[in-house]
Amino acid sequence: MQDAATRRRSILFVFLASVCFSTGGLFIKLVPWSALAINGARNLIGSAIIGIYLLVTRHRLVFNRRVLIGALSLIGVTTLFAVSNKLTTAANAIVLQFTAPVFVILLMALIYRQKPGRVDLLTCFLVLLGVILFFVDGLRAGNLLGNVTAILSGVCYAGVFMMNEGENADAISSCFIGQLTAGLLFTPLCLRETDFTAPTLAAVLALGVIQVGGAYILFSLGIQHTPAVTASLITGMEPIMNPLLVAAFYRETVTPLSVVGSLIVVCSILGYNVWMARRK
């Protein structure tokens, strides 16, 4: 009975984490600062939240090569995602970042010589097809640079996945170190900004507390006892909820071509994640 209750609570935590993550596009759009200033402020706040969590839980901070590479990858993810949100639509930014598993397949093949299987290759083909639609749309709408930045964010996200698995990995340590470093590097850029009104500061605070700090804590708690298939499906909510929130509160529209590309990418990655989870 206790195991069932623990599993339900863990699934709830993963769901809440996905909801928190999905607010990123909206809050970044609402803050009239540069992308780097936003990223610095939200990461500095997020690192403070996670630092408090580490102290309360007495989790020992781990320093090793794998943790540090994961932290560097996380800096790339958060920075490039913030930049892409300013240069393209929230839908394009999050869905193109969601291509990370494809880059995991490619990097594993290049670095560790792991030959991809038929399902891996089919997933890569379908995702590439969806990405091509984004780039065609980007040429039309003038947001090609934002789409390229979002793809690079997906590459860095693949690095996070790879470094957070295996011996000596510690995801929460990578997260804390990466966020603290990004915060210290980019927060001074906030001094160049001029808009420090209550709505702007509230959005920045929400990014740090909810979308960064709270989301990572909830996810690290929930993923421990959540079945892999369930976690894969729940985390697939983020690329759907993110643009919906932006459309509802920021009135940002998405072109039909981007919608088609989004469906191809999201469905392909979700199907691949479920297949991988069941195989494991």
Buried (B, 14 or more C-beta within 10 A) or exposed (E): EEEEEEBEEBBBBBBBBBBBBBBBBBBBBBBEBBBBBBBBBBBBBBBBBBBEBBEEEEBEEBEEEBBBBBBBBBBBBBBBBBBBBBBBBBBBBBBBBBBBBBBBBBBBBEEEEEEBEEBBEBBBEBBBBBBEBBBBBBEEBEBBEBBBBBBBBBBBBBBBBBBBEEEEBBBBBBBBBBBBBBBEBBBEBBEEBEEEEEEBEEBBBBBBBBBBBBBBBBBBBBBEBBEBBBBBBBBBBBBBBBBBBBBEEBEBEBBEBBBBBBBBBBBBBBBBBBBBBEEE
